[in-house]
Structure formats: structure tokens, C-alpha cells
Amino acid sequence: MNGAPLPWVGVSRCLLGQRVRYDGRDKFAPRVAALAGHCLLVPFCPEVEAGMPVPREPAHVGGSPLEPRFIGNRSLENHTFRIMGRIMARLDELARTPLSGYVFKSGSPSCAAVEMVSVFDDLGRTRGRSQGLFVRAFRERFPWVPVADERVLADHSGWAAFLEAVRRCHRRRGGGV
């Protein structure tokens, strides 16, 4: 890369093989990890960094698509305030970095980006679809930063297109490459 600084790309920690998911497992994605040869990867897991244990109760997006909540599946405990507090702090941290892309975990109540997740009301009825809570806040704060999930990056053309979008964003930010 001719000595230019690498672009920074945020990534869901579970995709890098870290055991942070609700079931104590990871969701290692080789194509996501392969970005490390081209980018500086910045891992983050909203649930774990908000102090939730591993393993933990599975959760879903509740409320409505316009006002989503992070709800425990069995307990119906509302974790939204706890999760969003850490998410907002993380967004402030990211605003001080030269972030040029983000890879989120598909299907996650906090990180679903490309393929939205169902939103359920208190009676378990589907109310519509929404991005995960972290993605939603991230896109509002950084609408110019390219995002993808591991499903997009599993395909070579999707991986190449995302990497090129990251490089364009990095150049616009004055980072070279």
C-alpha cells in the first residue's frame, strides 16, 4: 500500500472469532477477517461492551420500527437504555477516528445492517422490520461510511466492492490508498 496509512474498518467482534455472542459462540467469517490484510480492523460488540454476560439470554428487536427496543426473549427485560448508552459512547469514540467502513453481523438485534430484522410488539406480533439498534444509530451519525455484513462479504464481488468503497471513503477523508 505504498506506505499510506491503512483505512480503519469497524467490525462486529463475533465475526473475528471472538466468543461474544449470546450463546457463548463466535460467528467467525474468513472473508471478514481477510480485510485485515487491507485495513485496520476495529472490533466492537454492543452487548458485551454494555456489560451483558457471555452467554446471555437471546434477544430480539421489540417496540416498533420507529422506536425499536432491545428485549430479552424469555424475560422480556428491556435492555435498550443499557445498550444505547454504550452505543452512543462508541459513536462518540468513532467520531474521533478516521473510520472508513463497518462490517456488521447479519440477523443481530443490535447489528443487522443489510438485511433487516423483524420487530415484535409485546404480544409477539410482527410490527415491521428494522436495522439493528447499533446500525441504526451508526447510519444516522455516519451516513457516508460504507457498511456491509458477512453475507455480502462472503461473495468475492461483494467483498471487492466493499473494499473499494472503503478505499474511496478513506481517500475522501485524506488517508491516501
C-alpha positions as CSV (number, residue, x, y, z in Angstrom):
1,M,0.0,0.0,0.0
2,N,2.9,2.3,-0.7
3,G,3.4,3.4,3.0
4,A,0.0,5.1,3.2
5,P,-2.0,4.5,6.4
6,L,-4.5,1.7,6.2
7,P,-8.2,2.6,6.3
8,W,-10.0,1.9,9.6
9,V,-12.9,-0.5,9.4
10,G,-15.2,-1.3,12.4
11,V,-16.3,-4.9,12.7
12,S,-18.6,-7.0,14.9
13,R,-16.3,-8.9,17.3
14,C,-18.0,-12.3,16.7
15,L,-17.1,-12.2,13.0
16,L,-13.4,-12.1,14.0
17,G,-13.8,-15.4,16.0
18,Q,-14.3,-13.8,19.4
19,R,-16.8,-15.7,21.6
20,V,-19.1,-12.8,22.5
21,R,-22.5,-14.0,21.2
22,Y,-25.5,-14.7,23.4
23,D,-24.8,-18.5,23.1
24,G,-21.1,-18.1,24.0
25,R,-20.0,-18.8,20.5
26,D,-18.5,-16.8,17.7
27,K,-19.5,-16.4,14.0
28,F,-16.0,-16.4,12.5
29,A,-16.2,-15.1,8.9
30,P,-13.0,-15.8,7.0
31,R,-13.7,-13.1,4.3
32,V,-14.3,-10.5,7.1
33,A,-11.0,-11.5,8.7
34,A,-9.3,-11.2,5.3
35,L,-9.9,-7.5,5.4
36,A,-7.1,-7.3,8.0
37,G,-4.6,-7.5,5.1
38,H,-6.0,-4.3,3.7
39,C,-7.5,-2.4,6.7
40,L,-7.0,-1.8,10.4
41,L,-9.9,-3.7,12.0
42,V,-11.6,-2.1,15.0
43,P,-13.8,-4.7,16.8
44,F,-16.9,-3.9,18.9
45,C,-19.8,-5.8,20.4
46,P,-22.5,-3.5,21.8
47,E,-24.0,-6.2,24.2
48,V,-20.7,-7.3,25.8
49,E,-19.3,-3.7,26.0
50,A,-22.6,-2.7,27.7
51,G,-21.7,-5.2,30.4
52,M,-24.0,-8.1,29.3
53,P,-22.6,-11.5,30.1
54,V,-21.5,-14.3,27.8
55,P,-23.5,-16.4,27.5
56,R,-26.7,-14.4,28.0
57,E,-30.4,-14.6,27.2
58,P,-31.1,-14.3,23.4
59,A,-32.8,-11.0,22.5
60,H,-34.9,-9.5,19.7
61,V,-35.9,-6.1,18.5
62,G,-39.2,-5.0,20.1
63,G,-41.3,-1.9,20.1
64,S,-41.9,-0.5,16.7
65,P,-39.7,0.1,13.6
66,L,-39.6,3.8,14.5
67,E,-38.8,3.2,18.2
68,P,-37.0,-0.1,18.4
69,R,-36.1,-1.7,21.8
70,F,-33.6,-4.4,22.7
71,I,-35.7,-7.0,24.6
72,G,-34.8,-10.3,26.2
73,N,-36.6,-13.2,24.6
74,R,-37.7,-15.0,27.8
75,S,-37.6,-12.4,30.5
76,L,-38.9,-9.6,28.2
77,E,-36.4,-7.4,30.0
78,N,-35.8,-4.1,28.2
79,H,-32.1,-3.6,27.8
80,T,-32.4,-0.6,25.4
81,F,-31.2,2.1,27.8
82,R,-28.1,0.0,28.8
83,I,-27.2,-0.9,25.2
84,M,-27.9,2.5,23.7
85,G,-25.7,4.2,26.4
86,R,-22.7,2.2,25.3
87,I,-23.6,2.6,21.6
88,M,-23.8,6.4,21.9
89,A,-20.4,6.4,23.7
90,R,-18.9,4.2,21.0
91,L,-20.2,6.5,18.3
92,D,-18.5,9.5,20.0
93,E,-15.3,7.5,20.1
94,L,-15.6,6.6,16.4
95,A,-16.2,10.3,15.5
96,R,-12.6,10.9,16.6
97,T,-11.2,8.2,14.4
98,P,-10.6,8.0,10.6
99,L,-13.3,5.3,10.2
100,S,-13.8,4.4,6.5
101,G,-16.2,1.3,6.8
102,Y,-18.1,-1.0,9.0
103,V,-18.9,-4.7,8.9
104,F,-21.9,-5.8,11.0
105,K,-23.3,-9.2,11.9
106,S,-26.4,-10.1,10.0
107,G,-29.6,-11.0,11.9
108,S,-28.4,-9.5,15.2
109,P,-30.8,-7.3,17.2
110,S,-28.0,-4.7,17.5
111,C,-26.0,-5.2,14.3
112,A,-28.4,-6.2,11.5
113,A,-27.5,-3.9,8.6
114,V,-28.1,-5.0,5.1
115,E,-31.0,-7.5,5.8
116,M,-33.2,-6.0,8.4
117,V,-34.7,-8.0,11.4
118,S,-38.3,-8.3,12.4
119,V,-39.6,-6.0,15.1
120,F,-42.1,-7.6,17.5
121,D,-44.6,-6.0,19.8
122,D,-45.2,-7.1,23.4
123,L,-47.6,-9.8,22.3
124,G,-45.1,-11.3,19.9
125,R,-46.7,-10.0,16.7
126,T,-44.5,-8.7,13.9
127,R,-44.7,-4.9,13.7
128,G,-42.4,-4.5,10.7
129,R,-38.7,-4.6,10.0
130,S,-35.7,-2.5,11.2
131,Q,-32.0,-2.4,11.3
132,G,-30.3,-3.4,14.5
133,L,-30.1,-0.7,17.2
134,F,-26.3,-0.1,16.7
135,V,-26.6,0.0,12.9
136,R,-29.5,2.4,13.1
137,A,-27.6,4.9,15.3
138,F,-24.4,4.4,13.3
139,R,-26.1,5.2,9.9
140,E,-27.7,8.3,11.4
141,R,-24.3,9.5,12.7
142,F,-22.1,8.4,9.7
143,P,-24.3,8.1,6.6
144,W,-21.3,8.4,4.3
145,V,-19.4,5.4,5.7
146,P,-19.9,2.2,3.7
147,V,-21.4,-0.7,5.6
148,A,-21.8,-4.4,4.9
149,D,-22.4,-7.7,6.7
150,E,-20.7,-11.0,6.5
151,R,-23.2,-12.3,3.9
152,V,-22.3,-9.5,1.5
153,L,-18.5,-10.1,2.0
154,A,-18.9,-13.9,1.5
155,D,-19.2,-13.3,-2.2
156,H,-16.0,-12.2,-3.9
157,S,-17.7,-9.4,-5.9
158,G,-19.4,-8.1,-2.7
159,W,-16.0,-8.2,-0.8
160,A,-14.2,-6.4,-3.6
161,A,-17.0,-3.7,-4.0
162,F,-17.0,-3.1,-0.2
163,L,-13.2,-2.8,-0.1
164,E,-13.2,-0.3,-3.0
165,A,-15.9,1.7,-1.2
166,V,-13.8,1.7,2.0
167,R,-10.8,2.9,0.0
168,R,-12.8,5.7,-1.7
169,C,-14.1,6.8,1.8
170,H,-10.5,6.7,3.1
171,R,-9.3,8.9,0.2
172,R,-12.1,11.4,0.8
173,R,-11.0,11.6,4.4
174,G,-7.5,12.4,3.3
175,G,-6.0,9.0,4.1
176,G,-4.4,8.1,0.7
177,V,-4.5,4.5,-0.6
